[in-house]
Amino acid sequence: MKDELKIFTGKHREQFELYTLDLDDAWQGIEEKLDAINKRSIHVSWWGMAKVAAVVLCTLTIGFGFYLNNQRMSRNENGISLHNISSELADTEAYYSSQIREKMELIELQSGEVDPEVLGALEILDDDYKSLKKDLNDYADSEEVINAMIEHYRLKLSMLEKILEEIQKNKDNEEVLAI
């Protein structure tokens, strides 16, 4: 095939050299076309960026909506805690929680482990507290439910203090018997 092409071009060489090309005019035409392409690509580039920004903005908005809905759903499932209502109630909840945690640590230190019956009673109290949180979700800012939640903390703290007293009495009795 190469030979056929070579033969054909050799026979028709005059026809190929019939036209002359002005290189300056050709290069000028190429530059004009390149400028037109560059101008068009910049415009398309900004338009493309605007499209990408719109897609990102829509995606973030939808994602944020799903996040808020998820937060609302989990809040509805778990109820509302006192710290969700006001800063004073948050302080109250933090105080009682820290006191209860401290008493539990003291009980564990003094007795080695907490009696399973005591843990069962504390779990019942915790279940009641979860129920109160759900009630507070249904009746937001209900004074009765808020008072019941605070009373729950007081009752739990009182129980733990009585347990600590009993542990201390038992240790005192053991010391007297040991003498």
SULJOSUL-V233726 format. One record per residue. N is the residue number from 1. SS is DSSP state (hx for helix, st for strand, lp for the rest). OMEGA is omega in degrees with one decimal (none if undefined). Layout:
# SULJOSUL-V233726
N & SS & OMEGA
N & SS & OMEGA
This chain:
# SULJOSUL-V233726
1 & lp & 177.9
2 & hx & -179.6
3 & hx & 179.4
4 & hx & 178.5
5 & hx & 179.3
6 & hx & 179.2
7 & hx & -178.8
8 & hx & -179.6
9 & hx & 177.9
10 & hx & -179.4
11 & hx & -172.8
12 & lp & -176.9
13 & hx & -178.8
14 & hx & 179.8
15 & hx & 179.4
16 & hx & -177.4
17 & lp & -179.3
18 & lp & -177.3
19 & lp & 176.2
20 & lp & -176.9
21 & lp & 174.6
22 & lp & -173.8
23 & hx & 178.8
24 & hx & 178.3
25 & hx & 179.9
26 & hx & -180.0
27 & hx & 177.1
28 & hx & 177.8
29 & hx & 178.4
30 & hx & 179.6
31 & hx & 178.8
32 & hx & 178.8
33 & hx & 177.5
34 & hx & 177.4
35 & hx & 178.9
36 & hx & 178.8
37 & hx & -179.9
38 & hx & 178.0
39 & hx & -178.8
40 & hx & -177.7
41 & hx & 176.8
42 & hx & 178.7
43 & hx & 178.5
44 & hx & -179.3
45 & hx & 178.3
46 & hx & 179.5
47 & hx & 177.4
48 & hx & 177.4
49 & hx & 179.0
50 & hx & 177.9
51 & hx & 179.8
52 & hx & 179.2
53 & hx & 178.9
54 & hx & 179.0
55 & hx & 179.5
56 & hx & 179.3
57 & hx & 177.6
58 & hx & 179.5
59 & hx & 178.6
60 & hx & 179.3
61 & hx & 179.1
62 & hx & 178.5
63 & hx & 178.5
64 & hx & 176.5
65 & hx & 177.5
66 & hx & 178.9
67 & hx & 179.4
68 & hx & 178.9
69 & hx & 178.2
70 & hx & 177.8
71 & hx & -179.1
72 & hx & -179.8
73 & hx & 179.7
74 & hx & 177.3
75 & hx & 178.1
76 & hx & -179.2
77 & hx & -176.0
78 & hx & -177.7
79 & lp & -178.2
80 & lp & 174.9
81 & lp & -179.3
82 & hx & -177.8
83 & hx & 177.2
84 & hx & -173.5
85 & lp & -179.3
86 & lp & -178.3
87 & hx & 178.0
88 & hx & 178.6
89 & hx & 175.8
90 & hx & 177.2
91 & hx & 178.8
92 & hx & -179.7
93 & hx & 179.8
94 & hx & 179.6
95 & hx & -177.7
96 & hx & 179.2
97 & hx & 179.7
98 & hx & 178.3
99 & hx & -179.9
100 & hx & 178.3
101 & hx & 179.9
102 & hx & 179.4
103 & hx & 178.9
104 & hx & 178.2
105 & hx & 177.5
106 & hx & 179.3
107 & hx & -179.5
108 & hx & 179.1
109 & hx & -175.2
110 & hx & -175.7
111 & hx & 179.9
112 & lp & 176.3
113 & lp & -177.7
114 & lp & 179.4
115 & lp & -179.5
116 & hx & 178.0
117 & hx & 178.4
118 & hx & 178.0
119 & hx & 177.0
120 & hx & 178.4
121 & hx & 178.6
122 & hx & 176.9
123 & hx & 176.6
124 & hx & 177.0
125 & hx & 179.2
126 & hx & 176.5
127 & hx & 176.7
128 & hx & 179.3
129 & hx & 176.9
130 & hx & 176.9
131 & hx & 177.7
132 & hx & 178.1
133 & hx & 177.9
134 & hx & 176.8
135 & hx & 179.2
136 & hx & 176.0
137 & hx & -180.0
138 & hx & -177.8
139 & lp & -176.0
140 & lp & -179.8
141 & lp & 176.4
142 & lp & -177.0
143 & hx & -178.9
144 & hx & -178.3
145 & hx & 178.4
146 & hx & 178.2
147 & hx & 178.3
148 & hx & 178.7
149 & hx & 177.5
150 & hx & 178.1
151 & hx & 176.1
152 & hx & 179.2
153 & hx & -179.9
154 & hx & -179.9
155 & hx & -179.9
156 & hx & 178.4
157 & hx & 178.2
158 & hx & 178.3
159 & hx & -178.6
160 & hx & 176.9
161 & hx & 177.5
162 & hx & 177.2
163 & hx & 177.7
164 & hx & 178.1
165 & hx & 179.3
166 & hx & 178.4
167 & hx & 179.6
168 & hx & 177.8
169 & hx & 179.5
170 & hx & 177.7
171 & hx & 177.9
172 & hx & 178.3
173 & hx & 179.1
174 & hx & 179.1
175 & hx & 178.8
176 & hx & -179.5
177 & hx & -178.7
178 & hx & -179.0
179 & lp & none
